Amino acid sequence: MHTKKLIAPIIIAVLFILYLTGLLVLWTNFYLPLFAKIVGVLILVALAAVMIFVLVERIQEIRSGEEDDLSKY
């Protein structure tokens, strides 16, 4: 029923996570101090986690029938 509305958020989330994964691979291949690599990896992993969290929230909103977030304001 809501399958068509779920496609776009899922595709965007997957593309964003693939982009972050590519950045992660590139970041770890640079000659940088270990601390800089760890900070960079933590930032990219945090961004991926936030994207997954936002995707799960969006899926729940679509399934509950609340399609327009602006209606809350």
Secondary structure, 3 states (H helix, E strand, C coil): CCHHHHHHHHHHHHHHHHHHHHHHHHHHHCCCCHHHHHHHHHHHHHHHHHHHHHHHHHHHHHHHCCCCHHHHC
